[in-house]
Amino acid sequence: MIHALTLILACQLAGELVARLSGLPVPGPVLGMALLFGLMLALPRVAATVQPTGEGILRHLSLLFVPAGVGVVGHLSSLGTHGPGLALALVLSTVLALGVGALVFVAVARAFGGGDSDA
């Protein structure tokens, strides 16, 4: 488990270094994840080593939300002051995201001939 966790963190560090040194507009952990994915494809032994540790991390992923909950509770007064604006922004951004997603879906369906031919 220690070897797998070290490999995961080393890939994240390598991705962070590449992102910062190259100036790419991609987060370092994403580059690190791509590196780890490439290593797992090239060397199946790496995949077998990392799998149990990755599954353990995913099983306890909900623990990562505890700090966010503590932060919200710590700033309840600010949340109360700005609550209506935050709620409005949340609702509007959700509606806009759904609308844009639907419009993109329709545009792609029309572009690739998936239109109303069956209707």
C-alpha positions as CSV (number, residue, x, y, z in Angstrom):
1,M,0.0,0.0,0.0
2,I,2.8,2.4,0.8
3,H,4.4,1.8,-2.6
4,A,1.2,2.4,-4.4
5,L,0.4,5.6,-2.5
6,T,4.0,6.8,-3.1
7,L,3.5,6.1,-6.8
8,I,0.2,8.0,-6.9
9,L,1.7,11.0,-5.1
10,A,4.9,10.9,-7.2
11,C,2.8,11.1,-10.4
12,Q,0.8,14.0,-8.9
13,L,4.1,15.7,-8.1
14,A,5.5,15.1,-11.6
15,G,2.3,16.5,-13.1
16,E,2.5,19.6,-10.9
17,L,6.1,20.1,-12.0
18,V,5.3,19.8,-15.7
19,A,2.3,22.1,-15.3
20,R,4.3,24.8,-13.5
21,L,7.5,24.6,-15.6
22,S,5.7,24.4,-19.0
23,G,3.0,26.9,-18.2
24,L,0.3,24.6,-19.6
25,P,-3.3,25.7,-18.7
26,V,-3.9,22.2,-17.3
27,P,-3.9,21.4,-13.5
28,G,-0.9,19.4,-12.4
29,P,-3.0,16.6,-10.8
30,V,-4.7,16.1,-14.1
31,L,-1.3,15.7,-15.8
32,G,-0.2,13.4,-13.0
33,M,-3.3,11.3,-13.5
34,A,-2.6,11.0,-17.2
35,L,0.9,10.0,-16.4
36,L,-0.3,7.3,-14.0
37,F,-2.8,6.1,-16.6
38,G,-0.1,5.8,-19.1
39,L,2.1,3.9,-16.7
40,M,-0.8,1.5,-15.9
41,L,-1.4,0.9,-19.6
42,A,2.3,0.3,-20.3
43,L,3.0,-1.8,-17.2
44,P,0.1,-3.9,-16.1
45,R,2.0,-4.6,-12.8
46,V,1.6,-0.9,-11.9
47,A,-2.1,-1.2,-12.4
48,A,-2.2,-4.3,-10.2
49,T,-0.2,-2.5,-7.5
50,V,-2.3,0.7,-7.5
51,Q,-5.7,-0.9,-7.7
52,P,-6.3,-1.9,-4.1
53,T,-5.0,1.5,-2.8
54,G,-7.2,3.3,-5.3
55,E,-10.2,1.3,-4.3
56,G,-9.5,2.1,-0.7
57,I,-9.3,5.8,-1.4
58,L,-12.5,5.7,-3.4
59,R,-14.3,3.9,-0.6
60,H,-13.5,6.7,1.8
61,L,-13.9,9.6,-0.6
62,S,-16.8,11.0,1.4
63,L,-14.3,12.0,4.2
64,L,-12.9,14.6,1.8
65,F,-16.2,16.5,2.1
66,V,-15.8,16.9,5.9
67,P,-13.5,20.0,5.6
68,A,-15.9,21.7,3.2
69,G,-18.8,21.1,5.6
70,V,-16.7,22.5,8.5
71,G,-15.9,25.6,6.3
72,V,-19.6,26.2,5.7
73,V,-20.4,25.9,9.4
74,G,-17.5,28.2,10.2
75,H,-19.0,30.9,7.9
76,L,-22.7,30.6,8.7
77,S,-23.0,34.3,9.4
78,S,-21.6,35.2,6.0
79,L,-23.8,32.6,4.4
80,G,-26.8,34.1,6.1
81,T,-25.9,37.6,4.9
82,H,-25.3,36.5,1.3
83,G,-27.7,33.5,1.3
84,P,-30.3,34.9,-1.1
85,G,-27.7,36.0,-3.6
86,L,-25.9,32.7,-3.4
87,A,-29.2,30.8,-3.8
88,L,-30.2,32.9,-6.8
89,A,-26.7,32.4,-8.4
90,L,-26.9,28.6,-7.8
91,V,-30.4,28.3,-9.3
92,L,-29.6,30.5,-12.3
93,S,-26.3,28.8,-13.1
94,T,-28.0,25.4,-12.9
95,V,-30.8,26.4,-15.2
96,L,-28.3,28.0,-17.6
97,A,-26.0,24.9,-17.6
98,L,-29.0,22.6,-18.3
99,G,-30.2,24.9,-21.1
100,V,-26.8,25.2,-22.8
101,G,-26.3,21.5,-22.5
102,A,-29.6,20.8,-24.2
103,L,-28.8,23.3,-27.0
104,V,-25.4,21.7,-27.5
105,F,-27.0,18.3,-27.6
106,V,-29.5,19.4,-30.2
107,A,-26.8,21.1,-32.3
108,V,-24.6,18.0,-32.3
109,A,-27.6,15.8,-33.1
110,R,-28.4,18.0,-36.1
111,A,-24.8,18.1,-37.2
112,F,-24.4,14.4,-37.2
113,G,-27.8,13.5,-38.8
114,G,-29.5,12.4,-35.6
115,G,-32.4,14.7,-36.2
116,D,-36.2,14.0,-36.5
117,S,-36.0,11.2,-39.1
118,D,-37.5,8.6,-36.7
119,A,-40.3,10.9,-35.4
